[in-house]
Amino acid sequence: MRARFEDDPGALVSFVTTEHYTLQTARAATIAESTGRGTVYLTSVSSVTVALAFIGQVSQLGTPFFVFAFVLLPALLFVGVVTFERVLQTSKEDGLLAMRINRLRRFYMDFGPGLANYLAIPVPEDDPEAAMRQHGVRGGRWQTLLAMPGMIAVINSVLIGVLAGLAAGRFIHPLWASTVIGAGAFIVSAVAHNRRHARVFWAPEPAESSESADR
């Protein structure tokens, strides 16, 4: 196979450009899925918030309000958790696809050095932080808050804080005490989400099997 590519460079170029197009299409699919799931989740949050506001007015924040809140909010939180995990997966997949496209760009430069003035200069190594810096974006763990998983993580943490505050308010009468409990739950959840996000996003790409190219 390698000898065939060496004898016919055109076939090699066609193969690599097709792979580039396939990877770019896969990146577009991951971005579309992440956006779609985030939109569905935010719509659900908005709908539940409006529903609880109406129920609170009608029941004057009585028992029916808490019943609805303790039914709707956990269900909404479940949607938020699975949405966070899925958009985290798609975000990681998108990063891996971008790194593989970067490898192909390095091949373009090696195959045709004269293209350096016309194509974006690839990152020398498969380093996500270096790729972001090349586009003028500062890297770092806090950068994860700007991505879709980071936004979902904050909303999930708000829901957990609200649930903890409401639950505490049923047993603790001072408002400040339930507020402190809710704020503490928010902070713990936000830190846990951020660590999970950073651990998955910055994890190294799994080593690929190195099979002989002559097969």
N, C-alpha and C positions, 0 to 999 in steps of 0.2 A: 504493500500500500504506500509506504514512504517513497519507494523508488518511482511509483507512478506519479506521485505529486511532484517529485523533483523533475521528471521528464515533461510534465504538463503543468506549469505554474498557474495557468488559467483555471484549471480544475480546483487547485488549492484556494485561489482567490474566491471562486464561486462558493466553495464549501464554507469558508470563513465568513463571508458576507451573509450567507443564508443563516448561519448560526447566530450572527449578530442580530439579524432581523428577528429571529425566533426569541432570543433573550429579551430584546426590547419589547416585543409583544407580550411576553410573560410579565415584564415589569408593569406594563400598562394594566394588565389584568389584576395584579396585586393591588395597585393603587385604586383601581375602580372598586374592588371588593372592600378595601379598607374604608373608602369614602362612603360606600353604600351602607355598610354595617354601622358606621358612626352616625350617619343620618337617621337610620331607623332607631338607634338608641336615644339620640337627642330628641327625636319626635316623641318617643315613649315617655321620656322624662318630663317633657312639656305637658303632655296629656295628663299624666298622673298628678303633676303639680296643680293644674287647673281643677281636676276632679277633687283633690283634697281641699282646695280653697273653697269650692262650693259646699262640700260636705261640712267643712268647719263653720261656714256661715249658717247653714241650716240647723246644725246640731249645737251651735254655740260652743264648740270645742268640747262637747260632752263625750259620753262613751261611744256613740256611733262613729265619731271622728277617729278615735283611737283604734277601733275595730278595723275600719277601712285602712287606716295608716299601716297597721301591723300586718295586713294582708297584702296591700298593694306595694309597699316599699320593699319588703323582702323579695317579692317577685321581680320588681324592677331591678333590685340589686343583683339578682341572679342573671338577668339579661346583661347587666353591666359587666359582671365578672367574665362571662363567656365572650362578650364583645371585646373586652380588654385582651383576653388570651388570644383571640383570633386575629385582631389587628396587630398584636405583637408578633404573631407568627408571620403574617403577611409583610410586616415591616422588616423582619429579619430576612425573609425570602427576597424582598426587594433589594436589600443591601448586598446579599450574596450574588444576585443577578447583576447588580451594578459592578461588582468586583470582577465578575467573569467577562463582562463587556470591556472592562479596563484591560484585561489580559489580551483581548483581541485587538484593542487599540495599540498595545505594545507590539503586537505582531505586525500591524500595519506599518509602524515606524521602522521595524527591523526589515520588513520585506521591501518597503519603498522609502528610503531615508528622505527622498525629495518631497515627501508629503508633509514633512514637519511644519512647513509654513502655511499649510491649508487645513490641518486637522488639530483638534484639541490635544494638547500634550498629555499623555496618560501618566498616571501615578506610577513611579518605579516599582512599588511593591503593593500587595493587596492589603492596604491599610485604610479603613473607613475614615479615620480622623484626617489622614493626609488628603484623601479625596475631598472631604468637606472644606479643608483649608484652601485647596486649590480653587474652590468656587467661592471663596470669601466668607465662609461660615466657620466660626470658631467652634472647635470640637469640645469635648468634655462631657461628663456624666449629666450635667444639668441640661445639655442639649436635648435630652430625651423628652423633656417637658414640652418641647415645641412640636413634637410628632403627635400623630393621632393617638397612639397608646398613652402618651403622657396626659393628653386632655381627658381621655376616658378615665384614667387613674384618678384625676382630681375630682371628677364628678362622682365616681364610685366612693371616694373618701368622704365627700359631702353627704352622700346618702347614708353611709355608715355612721357618721357623726349625728345626723338627724335621728336615725333609728335609736342610737344609744341615748341621745338626749330625751327623746320621747319616752323610752322605756324607764329611764331614771326619773322622769317627771311624774310617773304614775306612783312612785314610792317615796320620792324625796320632794318635799314641798318648796323649799327655797329655790327660786328660779336660777340663781347664780350657780347653785350646786349642779343642777342638771345641765346648765350651759357649759360648765367646766368639764363635766364628763363627756359631753358631746364633742367639745373641742379636743379633748385628749384622744378620743376614738378617731377623730379626723386625722390628727397628726400621726398616730400609730399606723393607720391605714395608708396614708400618703407615703410614709417612709417605706412601708412594706411593698407597695406598688412600685415605687421608684427603684428599690433594690432589685425587684424581680425584672423590671424593664431593663435596667442596666446590665444585669447578669446575662439575660438572653441576647440583648442587642449587641453587646461588646464581646460575646463569646467568639472564639476563633472558629473559622470555617472548618468543618470536619474534613479530615484528610481523605482525599479521593484515592481509590485503588490505582496503583501504577502498573498498568498492564503494558505489555510490549506493543509498540505502535506498528510493528510489522505484521500483527495478526490480521 
